[in-house]
Amino acid sequence: MFAFILRRLLQSVVVMLVVALIAFLIFRYVGDPIVSMAGVETRIEDQEIMRDRLGLNDPFYAQFWTFLSNAVQGEFGISYRLQQPVLRLISERLPATLELAFVSATLALVVGVLLGIFTALRARSLLSGAIMAVSLVGVSLPTFLIGIGLIYIFAVELQWLPSFGRGETVAIGPWRTGFLTDSGLKSLILPAITLSLFQMTLIMRLVRAEMLEVLRTDYIRFARARGLPEKVINFRHALKNTMVPVITITGLQLGSVIAFAIVTETVFQWPGVGSLFITSVQAVDVPVMATYLMFIAFVFVVINLIVDILYYLVDPRLRVDSRRGGH
């Protein structure tokens, strides 16, 4: 177990180094930061002084080492557009994105797994057929169109929920949350549903397909022949083996909730990291773009590491292969 986790940690470090190199290349070689920071009337001599102070005339390996050292210490430079530390900008908007991603991921996982189990166990019922038909909406329609449709129905026509913004927030130390206010909770409903719908339908259909396949295996038939109760067969034997491949796909999909929250945050004007990235792309704010790239890579690396550990714990074949490899 320790050797397995150590190997995954080393692989994660390599991935982050590669991503840091890509972010460094974007940071240094996509446009000239001096042009963005200096005014129109800045003399060429002053621009050269600024370039020397920023280390842009240093060799490639020296610049990359400086960038990597600063990134490890949490220093990602100054935003060209806002003239503020990038880490401060990210940390101010990160609570909004994490709360939206947490609610969306929880909704997608819980509802998706429950509906997948139900549609597998009641595969021929009318309700299961209706659920599968409705699930095509979440897979087929783009996220921005779903968000606009929900805004029109629940915010414009019914006027039950707000159509944009995060609502009122409460500060708990450095963290500002909307979970403790009525307007914050109402503002969270529509974007959370919009962001989770695609992941929910994907998880549901995956759980359903895997469970139907497991229910047709010989050991399930043998368990029924032994007279075991259906609940024991379905939830102790079938569901456990269904979750082995589901964990991997689900973990990666839940990681993409944070990465692809950009569209949802734009539609609902949600003040998160995704909307900050969109405005940074429009203004060619390279430090913010590079930091966002490293943040998303870090999220995927952490989630992938957790998924690998869970996969190792759930699947006994990996433990057996690991012992054989160790001997």
N, C-alpha and C positions, 0 to 999 in steps of 0.2 A: 504493500500500500504506500509506504513512504517513498520507495523508488519510483512508483507510478506518478505520484504527485510531483516529485522532484523533476522528472522528465518533462511533465507538462509545464512546470514553472520555467524551466530553461527554454522550452519552445515559446512560451509567452514573452519572455524577455527578448528573444530573437525577433519576434513579430513586432514588438514595440520599437526595437531599434530600426527595423526597416521602415516602419511608419514615420519614425522621427526623421529618418533620412529624406523621405518623400516630403514631409512637412518642411524640412529645412530647404529643400530645393525650391519649393513653392515660395517660401519666405524670402529667399535670397535672389532668385533668378526669374520670378514672374514680375516684371516691371522693376523700376528703380525706386526704392523707398525714399531716396533723397528728393526726387521730383515731387512725391506726394507730401513730404514734410516741409520742404522749403517753399517759399513764396515765389511769385513770378519775378520779382525784382532782386532775388538773391544772387549775389555775384558767384562766378565760377570758383573763385578762391575760397569763398565761404562754404560752398558745397563740398569742396575737397576736404576742408577741415572737418565738416560733419561726417563725411565718409570715413575719415581716419578715426574719429572718435567712436563711430559705430563698429569699427573693425571690418569694414567692407573691402578694404584693400589687403587684408590678410590672406594667406593661402587657404585653399578649400578645406583641408583637414583641420586647420586651426579654427576656422569659422564654425565648422560642424561640431567640434569639441566644445566650443564656447556655447553654442546653441543647446547641445545636449546637457551640458552642466547646468545651464540656466533652467532648462525644462525640468530636470530632476529637482531643482530647488523651487519650482513653481513660478519661475519668471519666464513669461512668454512675450515680453516686449510691450510696446505702447501702441494703442490703436491709432491708425493714421487719421481716421475720421473723427473720433471723439477725443483724442489726445488724453486718454486715460489708460491705466494698466489693464491689459487684456484679462488677467486673472480676476480683477475686480469686476469687470463687466460680465464675465462668465458666472462668477459666484453670485452676483445679484440676480441673474435670470435663471440660474440652475434650479432653485426650489420649485419654480413654476413648471419647468419641464419634467422634473423628477416626480412631482405629485401627479401630473397628468399621465406620465408613463406608468406609474405604480397602479393607479386606478384602472387604466386601460388594460394593463397586463393581467391584473387580478380578475377583471371582468372576462377577458378573453379566455383565460385558463380555466376558471371555475365553470362558466357557462359552456365553454367549448367541450370540456371533458364530460360534463353531465349530459349535454345533448348528444354527444357522440355515443355514450353508453346507452342512452335511451333509444336512439335510432338503431343501434345494433341489436339490442335485445327485443325491440318491437319493430323489426325491419319491415314487416308486411302491414303494419297498421296505417290507417289513414292519416293520423297525426304525424307519424314519422315521414310519410311522403310529403306532407305539407311543409314540415321543417326543412327537408332536403331541397324542396323547390324554392323556399324563401332564402335558403343559404346561398343559392346562386347569385342573389343580389349582392351579397357581401363580397363574393369572389369576382363578379363581372364588372360592377360599377366602380369607377375611380373614386378615390377618397374625397377629392374636392367636391364632386357631384353629390355624394352622400351627405357631406357637411352642409352644402347649400340647401339640399332638400329638407334636412332636419331643421335648419334655421327657418325655412319658409313655413313649415308645418307648426313647429312648437314655439317659435319666437314671433313670427309675423301673424299667422292666422289665429292660433290658440292663445298666444301671448302668455304662455306658462313659464318660459325660461328666457334668460337674456341671450342675445345673439352674438355678443362679442365681449372681450375683456375677461379679466380674472375675478372681478368682484372685489369686495372688501377683504383685506388680509390683516392678519394679526402677527406681530413680531414675537417670536420665541427665541431670544438671543439673536444670533445673526440670521436665523431662518425666518422667513415670512411665509405663513401658511394660510390657505383659504379654507382648511378643513373645519375651523372653529367658528366660521360665520355663515349665516344663512345665504347671503348673496354669493359667497365663495363656493359653497356646495352646489348651488343652482347653476352657477357659471361653469362648473366642472362637468355637468352631466352630458351636454351635447358634444363637446369635443372628446370626452372619454369614450362615448359610444361610437363616434365617428372613427376614432383611432383604433378601437378594439375590434371593429366589425370584421375587417378582413382577417385578422389573426384568429378571431373566434371561429369563423366559418372554416378556416383552414385546419385548426386544431380539431374541430368537431368531425370533419370529414376524414381526417387522418385517424382519429380514435375509432370511428365507426368502421373504417376499412380494416384496420389492424385487428379489432375485436372480432369482426365477422370471420376473418381468416383464422384466428386462434380458436374460435368456437367450433370450427370444422376439423380441428386436429384430432388425432387418435386418443391422446391422453384425456381430452375433455369427454369423448365418448366413453372411455373406460371409467371416468369418474361418475358419469350418469349411470352406467351399468352397475356400479357399486352401490347406487342408491343415495349418493350424497345430495344434500339439499341444493336447489338451484342457486340460492344466494351464495352459498359457499363456492359453488362451481364458477359462478359469474364474477364474483368480486375477489375471491382469494386466489383462484387459479387463472382464470381468463384475463382479468383486468391487470394482474401483476405482470403477466407476460406481454400484454398489449403495451404497457408503458415503457418497455425497453427501447423500441425504436422511436416512440413518441417523445421521450425525454430529449433526445438530440435535436429533433426538428423543432420542438416547442421552445427549447432554450434559445436557439438561433433566431426564431421568429420573435420571441419576446425581446431579444436584444435589438431587433430592428424597430421595435416600437419607439425607442429613443432616437434612433438614427433617422427614421422617416416621419418624425413628428413635425417636420418642417411644413408640410402641406397643411396639416390640421391647424398648426399655430398660425399660419398665414390666413386661412379661411376665417378663423374665429378671433383673429387679432390677439392671440394669446401671448403674453409677454415672456416668452421662454427663450431658450438658447437657439432654437430653430429659427425664430423670427429675427434674432440678432444676426444669424448667419446669412439670411436672405438680404438684409440691408447691407451687410458687409460685402457680399458679392456684387451688389449694385454699385457700391462705392469703391470696389477693388481694395478693400481693407485687408491686406494680406496677413498681418499678424493674427487677426481674429479668425480668418479662414483656416490658417495652419493649426491654431490651437483647437478649433472645433474638430478638425480632422484627427488630431491626437486624442481628444476626449472620446470621440466615437470609437476609435480603435481600442482604447483602454476599456470601454464598456464591453465591446465584443470579446476581448481577450479574457476579461474577468468572468463573463457569463459562460464562455466556452470552457474555461477551466472548471467552473462549478458543474457544468453539464458532464464533462469527462469524469469527474469524481462521482457524481450520481450514477452515471452509466456503469462505472466500475463497481459500485455498491449494489446495484440492482441486478446486473448480469453476472451470474456465477462463472460463466465461461471465461470471462476476462481474468478473474482471480485464479482460475485453474491454469490458464495459459501463462499468467505471470509467474506462478510457482514453478512451472516446468521450465520457463526461460531462466529463472533464477538458479535452478539446479543444473 
